[in-house]
Structures are given as C-alpha cells and as structure tokens.
Amino acid sequence: MTQRVDFLTVPLANGGSYTRLDRLTDGRIMCCLCFEYCTRDQLNPVDGGVEDVCKTCASKEPQQ
C-alpha cells in the first residue's frame, strides 16, 4: 500500500498552529468543547483565522 499521507497544519487564533495527519480525520478538526469533528468553515472565525471551537459552541459561550 503506497497511499500518500498528507499532514494538515491548522492555524490557531493565538497565532500558533498545530499539525496532524490529515487522513485520520478526513481533513476535519475536532472542536475542543463538544469534541465533534468539523470542517474549517464550521469553526469559529477570529482575527483572520479560526479557533478550534465550532460556531455552535462559540455561540453558547458567554462573551467577554
């Protein structure tokens, strides 16, 4: 089996990033609050990027 394994680098809201194997989650990112796997467009947009929280969870969090 010579299937190519890609890595996905995900930018975080604080300016950092994390890298993981893309094939493990079909390119989806886990929300750190509800633990559902989301595509990038389902994540909460912040300051030109996204955070690892889905829009649904972000709408439930109290705004500071």
Contacts in CASP RR format, 6 or more apart in sequence:
PFRMAT RR
TARGET T0000
AUTHOR 0000-0000-0000
METHOD contacts of the structure
MODEL  1
MTQRVDFLTVPLANGGSYTRLDRLTDGRIMCCLCFEYCTRDQLNPVDGGV
EDVCKTCASKEPQQ
3 23 0 8 1.000
5 21 0 8 1.000
5 22 0 8 1.000
5 23 0 8 1.000
6 21 0 8 1.000
6 22 0 8 1.000
6 23 0 8 1.000
7 19 0 8 1.000
7 20 0 8 1.000
7 21 0 8 1.000
7 22 0 8 1.000
8 19 0 8 1.000
8 20 0 8 1.000
8 21 0 8 1.000
8 22 0 8 1.000
8 27 0 8 1.000
9 17 0 8 1.000
9 18 0 8 1.000
9 19 0 8 1.000
10 17 0 8 1.000
10 18 0 8 1.000
10 19 0 8 1.000
10 20 0 8 1.000
10 29 0 8 1.000
10 52 0 8 1.000
11 17 0 8 1.000
11 49 0 8 1.000
11 50 0 8 1.000
12 18 0 8 1.000
12 51 0 8 1.000
12 52 0 8 1.000
13 46 0 8 1.000
13 47 0 8 1.000
13 49 0 8 1.000
13 50 0 8 1.000
13 51 0 8 1.000
25 37 0 8 1.000
26 37 0 8 1.000
27 39 0 8 1.000
28 37 0 8 1.000
28 38 0 8 1.000
28 39 0 8 1.000
29 37 0 8 1.000
29 38 0 8 1.000
29 39 0 8 1.000
29 40 0 8 1.000
29 43 0 8 1.000
29 52 0 8 1.000
30 36 0 8 1.000
30 37 0 8 1.000
30 38 0 8 1.000
30 52 0 8 1.000
31 37 0 8 1.000
31 38 0 8 1.000
31 43 0 8 1.000
31 52 0 8 1.000
31 53 0 8 1.000
31 54 0 8 1.000
31 57 0 8 1.000
32 52 0 8 1.000
32 53 0 8 1.000
33 53 0 8 1.000
33 54 0 8 1.000
33 57 0 8 1.000
33 61 0 8 1.000
34 54 0 8 1.000
34 56 0 8 1.000
34 57 0 8 1.000
36 54 0 8 1.000
38 54 0 8 1.000
40 50 0 8 1.000
42 54 0 8 1.000
42 55 0 8 1.000
43 50 0 8 1.000
43 51 0 8 1.000
43 52 0 8 1.000
43 53 0 8 1.000
43 54 0 8 1.000
43 55 0 8 1.000
44 50 0 8 1.000
44 51 0 8 1.000
44 53 0 8 1.000
44 54 0 8 1.000
44 55 0 8 1.000
44 57 0 8 1.000
44 58 0 8 1.000
51 58 0 8 1.000
53 61 0 8 1.000
END
